[in-house]
Each structure stands twice: as C-alpha cells, then as structure tokens.
Amino acid sequence: MFQIGDKILHPLHGVGTVQGLQTQEVLGEMKEYFIVELQLKKMMVMVPTDKCEEIGVRCITNSGQLTEVFGILKSKKSTEMPANWNRRYKHNLDKIKTGDIKEAAEVLRNLKQKESLKGLSMGEKKMFDNVRQLIVGELAISKSLDMAEASLMLDKVMH
C-alpha cells in the first residue's frame, strides 16, 4: 500500500512520512504497522497496515486535485448541519475522519461561515484550527511550499 518515504495524511494527526514497517504481537496475534513520523506534531505513530483505509489514512492529494478543494472553500453555500452543537461537532468529526480532503474542506468552510455569523464554541474553534492545519499541511506537501506559504495561500482562497 505505502512505501517507506511516502507522504501520507492521517485524518486525525495530519501529514506524515512513512519511516518503516514493524511487526508486533498484539493480543497473541502478529500485526504489521507502518511507522509514520508526523510533520506538525514531531512524533511517531503506528498505523496498522490492514486498517489504513478504515482509518482514512491515504496518500497526499496531488496538486491538480486541489482546484476542486479550492472551489469548495470558495463556495458560499454550506452543507446542512445539525443545530445542536453536540450533534454538529460529531457530524463534522465524522466528515474529517473519512480522510477525504473534500469533506475536510467542507467542514472548514462551514465552520468559517458559522464563525463569521455567530462565533464558534471552544470545541468548534479547536476543530476549526485542527482541520485548517490538516489542509495547510497537505497543501504544503502538494504544492512544495513551506507551512507559512501554504497558510497564506489557504487564507487567500477562503477570503
């Protein structure tokens, strides 16, 4: 699936690089894991090789696909979201967990719109920051930019 050196995205941890493979015994069963060094958090995570798709771990989006993502971010329409903040938070988290950058872009756009209208709860502010970092990290790798340049590019797209 992935090779050592591949840049990947973990939907909850961000962009990382596959550093190796490791086999470990878990509950009496031998399991294989990708060892992934995360770019932003400066830590390593182990991702079960047989669960990558289920977890939403995937290769970095190529720069050509970002045009569609930018279209979502620029769009003034928003996705229907539950009014209750608890349900809305879970709804948005489920979209992020898919690992699909277009779903993450929708969450970012919707939270940005909600922020400008009513403001965000603390949980939603944290989610906004996290999903923004996911997209900035992927943008930086896809376009060969540093994080500051990618952040500026995202800000320009969203305004």
LINKA-V214890 format. One record per backbone hydrogen bond with DSSP energy under -0.5 kcal/mol. CO is the residue of the C=O (numbers start at 0). NH is the residue of the N-H. Records with the same first field share a line. If there is no record, write none. Layout:
CO = NH  NH
//
This chain:
2 = 5
5 = 7  17
6 = 59
7 = 15
8 = 10  57
9 = 12  13
13 = 9
14 = 38
15 = 7
16 = 18  36
17 = 4
19 = 34
21 = 32
23 = 25  30
25 = 28
28 = 25
30 = 23
31 = 48
32 = 21
33 = 35  46
34 = 18  19
35 = 37  44
36 = 16
37 = 41
42 = 37
44 = 35  46
45 = 47
46 = 33
47 = 50  51
48 = 51
50 = 54
51 = 55  56
57 = 8
61 = 64  65
62 = 65
63 = 66
64 = 67  68
65 = 69
66 = 70
67 = 71
68 = 72
69 = 73
70 = 74
83 = 87
84 = 88
85 = 89
86 = 90
87 = 91
88 = 92
89 = 93
90 = 94
91 = 95
92 = 96
93 = 97
94 = 97
95 = 98
98 = 100
99 = 103
100 = 104
101 = 105
102 = 106
103 = 107
104 = 108
105 = 109
106 = 110
107 = 111
108 = 112
109 = 113
110 = 114
111 = 115
112 = 116
113 = 117  118
120 = 124
121 = 125
122 = 126
123 = 127
124 = 128
125 = 129
126 = 130
127 = 131
128 = 132
129 = 133
130 = 134
131 = 135
132 = 136
133 = 137
134 = 138
135 = 139
136 = 140
137 = 141
138 = 142
139 = 143  144
140 = 143
145 = 149
146 = 150
147 = 151
148 = 152
149 = 153
150 = 154
151 = 155
152 = 156
153 = 157
154 = 158
155 = 158
//
